[in-house]
Amino acid sequence: MATTYDFPSDLRAGQEELHQVRAELSALLKRLPWSVVPLDGFSDTGGWRKVERPASPGWTDDEQAEVEKLRRREHELAVFVSTHRFWAEVAVPERVTARMSLKHPEPDGG
């Protein structure tokens, strides 16, 4: 039977928000042009792998600000979760297992 951990509510909330922020950032980056600054398109068919990119209009100031805001929040949450006082209560050999349990909880909330 797997060990269950009594994670503090603020730690759980921080991890859940971290998942949400990462998903939002990933979705945003998929929608944005491939280059932050305007660049011409290119095609490289001579290498071992064909690479093609259309011209990129670049990101708007608002898009850049949104990416920066999400990245900053992601960093804040990652630091909060990884340095939370709870981890000092977990035996060193159990910390990876406990961390994985927080990141990937069982469907029943375990």
BELQUI-V579136 format. One line per field, one symbol per residue. ss: DSSP state (H for helix, E for strand, C for the rest). phi: phi as a letter, one per 40 degrees, with the letter a starting at -180 (. if undefined). psi: psi as a letter, one per 40 degrees, with the letter a starting at -180 (. if undefined). A space follows every 10 residues. Layout:
ss = ???
phi = ???
psi = ???
//
This chain:
ss = CCCCCCCCHH HHHHHHHHHH HHHHHHHHHH HCCCCCCCEC CEEECCCCCC EEECCECCCC HHHHHHHHHH HHHHHHHHHH HHCCHHHHHC CHHHHHHHHH HHHCCCCCCC
phi = .ccbbccccc ccccccccdc cccccccccc ccdcbcbcac caabbcccbc bbbcdbcgcc cccccccccc cccdcdcccd ccbdcdcccc ddcccccccc cccbccdcgc
psi = hihiighidd dddddddddd dddddddddd diidhdihii iihgeeaehh hihiiheiii dddddddddd dddddddddd ddeiddddeh hdeedddddd dddgiidee.
//
